[in-house]
């Protein structure tokens, strides 16, 4: 009787071959220079880029007011504060992580959690005493009216 040969299938993992190829790094001779310069700039001038948690905002102007709309998904109203001090509007808050570790079998986190802050200098014609804010569906809307004298006045022309 003829022996039956088992056929073997070779598995190919295309990503395994990537480790065999050396990545071309044209600036390798500079070593750690770019990150050292970046650290020095941050130490001298503070963090230049906004935090990953800093809310994205839309800022608009009309004849009567300025408006700031900040996206804050997953943030509760009680975890937000809005301050105006010396002509600077600051939005502060915290996005808290709520999960039950006892029920988890695995974990992959792509969202960011923690405290955040975002500040904006108000224009000189902003009326900081009459600012109003509302928070609906994860969007903080801040209305900053303009001072009455800042509005353009119509002057009648006599003929």
Buried (B, 14 or more C-beta within 10 A) or exposed (E): EEEEEEEEEEEEEEEEEEEEEEEEEEEEEEEEEEEEEEEEEEEEEEEEEEEEBBBEBEEEEEEEBBBBBBEBEEBEEEBBEBEBEEEEBEBBBBBEEEEEEEEEEEEEEEEEBEEBBBEBEBEEBBBBEEBEBEBEEEBBBBBBBBBEEBEEEEEEEEE
